[in-house]
Amino acid sequence: MQRFTTVLFQGISLTALLLLLSSCGVQHTTVNYPLPSGEIASPVSSISTDPALILLESEPEECLTEELDALRNTGNWEQSYNIPVSGHEEKVHYDFPVVMNKQVQVYLDLFQHQQRKQMRKWLARSGKYLPMFRAEFREAGLPEDLAYLAMIESGFNQRAYSRSRAVGLWQFMKGTGKQYHLKIDRYVDERRHAEKSTKAAAAYLGDLYADFGDWHLAVAAYNGGPGKIRRGMKRYKTDNFWSLAQHRYLRLETKRYVPKLIAAIFIAKDPEKYGFTNIKYQSPMEYETLRVGPGLSLDAVALLCNVSSRKTKSLNPELKTGRTPLNKSYYDVNIPVGTKTLAEANLSRLNSVVTTGYKTHIIRKGDTLSKICRRYKINKTTLLKVNNLRKGKLIAGAHLRIPHSTVRYHLAPKGSQGKIASENLILHTIKPGESVSKIARIYNVPPQLIVSWNGLRNVHKIRAGQQLALYIDTSNTQSKQKISRTESVSPVNPHADSNSKLIVLSQQKKFSVQAATDNNVQVSWYKVRRGDSLWKIARRFNLSTRQIKTWNNLRSDRIQPGTRLMIKDV
């Protein structure tokens, strides 16, 4: 969580000072690329620098401080419990148990005044998610008003990220997300997937209610952890949240959770009563899916659908790198409703071109050639040659050109399949110890293209002796990359220029996916934790212990913490 310091100069007016101290609704950012108005990029949370994919802070620290200060002045929580709800509220139907007390009133005041701008934004966003949320909770037999839990958790933001490293609309921690079957790896984080994370939230909340039999306690446990709430109930011999909150046992950050939710429900279900008029609610989220192969960029998906890249990225924020996973044989990307027919027709026409682009690095005091090469993942010889340097001596303030591969996409003319001439085909025979990543570095091409060209089911599924097809355009001689220097390379055209710029033209048919068969099963990996048993793991994934033992060549039921088990989606 970023901390923000406001420098106050002499002569500033008292009014301006109060505005600065109540700046919860006016958020700040220090990133140097465009973000949606009022959003803060989380400084440690995202592997992407794309403003459409980067994670955003779920709650500015000013807001938290403001809320805690206000709650400290409310006095006794237990005695203020159960002040009757006024007649007006009774005309609105609630299926979550609401009460009116001092703590709820604090949040009603904050939302109407200091945090008014923030609340208006949340209300507007609610239109996008509420229909789906209500349907999921209704199907699970839970109160539909639980949909507003996402309002106070993330502000209805799929890319929200908290100081405690919780992610998504429902702010799942990594362990809890995986426990409720959300996939989280280097390519995908389903905590950011609206529909899948909502199903997980409904399952988790249902389990908490089954444990505690009280929605206030269940919601407090969602935030503070069920173990903490259970121990508090036992210690103070109470089954009532407000009685438990009376003690100092719970942190105020957890106590605030219940009154904040109740206040949010009051305002969201009757906004005009609290002065929130003319809200421009976002349209409900709708999408259809397109099945594509591994490593396909969301920019390419946008081209297939003839929509903006920002649109496809907003529909697929769970793709951490902006591409479909390299460790799956196919992926169903979300696309705008009404574009599937066009996208499927365009699949065979999609070509990708890999070219060399350049970034600029300004040398700082303390920089070394090794540091810069590690940062940008290039070798020293390349860096020196690109910048016409003979020695590694660096001068602070000077600029260095940093080469990097970029991929552009275009559609071949209608009726064309964008076929590559055979003279552009290079066959690489895999040597022992080589990986897709290593081969990609040899040819200066993205690994996801090697995966897609060769129809690999998994980026890790290659073996020594296997041949990989690489599609190299040898018509440009600007680069000094020598593709014939490696014994494992067999150029189809022996007369091709060995000093070619590596421009890669990929046939989109290699991105397309065949229907799933017995030989095309999705595979994931599960890391055994302390206390796990083979029976527990099999039950979690709705499998038999025999299946898991067969896939992992296990001779007994004994497993050790830290072991990685193959799990097939059968």
C-alpha angles and dihedrals in degrees: 000000000000118000117216126207121201116206111214118203126208113268096035111144123247089240092055090047092054090049091053093049090049094049097127092119093046105070127192134214136190100194118117100222129072120279130177111280113282097008125130121211112227106241098218108023114080137061090201128076092194106120089219092058107029117112119249132211111266095207130014113230091237089064093051093049091047093052096045092049091052094047093051089065096055096084123202114025097192097050092049091053121119103014100169119263110245122253094255093059090049088066089064117074117236124184092184114075105257128188134178117230142135094281094050089047090054089060094044088056094045093049092049096047126012094024097033095116091050093049092051089054092049092049091051092050092047091075089066096056112021098083091055094041094050091048092051094049092044091052090049091051093244131130109281090217087073084081087081090063086082088057094063094034100052109351086250091297120142091200097051117136127187135208088254090055096253113151141203140009091318097035098233119186112230095252095048091045092055090045087059093048100261111148113233120175140124092293107033136034109185091188082083093051107101100211100036094045091048091054088051092048091051091051093048094047090047090053091049092051090049088054099046106023090216127088096213090055092043092053092047088051090051087062105030100030128261093255092058093050093044093052091047093052090051094046096049096031094233137129094191124094095212093052090049091048090056089073126072090238094099120061113245088240088065096040092054092058097080099046090043091055092047092050091048090052092050093053098038093052095044107021097159091060089061096044099263105134134156093027111175100218116204118243117263115271111260131169145147127216135246121198112224138161131262124295098018113152121234085229087063091048088054090053091051091052096039092235134116121282089235089061095054091044092051089054094048108037090144089075099091097194097038090250136091113265119279092210095063129071091223141002132201106227121197115243133178116279112266097027102088097091091051093045093051091049091051097048095089091047097054115112128179126209122201114206136165118259130180134230125194122235119192109212113238131197108279095025116136131188090249093052093050092047092051092048094052097030097236132125125254095243092056093047093050094047095047090053096040091241124151098188135038095238110129130201119211111244095024120122126239126198111228115200119214138166118256127188123215125186132211138166120243116229116285112278090026123110093199091239120191119229113246091240087069094058119106120187116209118194110211116239125210110280095020121130132192089255092053093048090048089055092050092056097032093236130128113265091229090066092053088051094049097042091055099038092238113180092209134016088232096049103095131111138200112272094027116126122229123201116226121186109216126179105214096186097097121069102185096105128074094213108133110209096177096060094087120079091216092063117094111185112206088213108049091191095060116126107263092207095063129149104241105242109166123204112192125194109233090220084078088061093052120094132224119226112278114271135175087273094049103061124150113245128201133174128235122201111217113237131203109281094024121132129189089248093053093049092047090050092049092056096036092245137123123255088236091060093052092046092050094049092048099038092240117168096192140022092254115113131174128222110261095032114132114225125198112235119191123204097230 
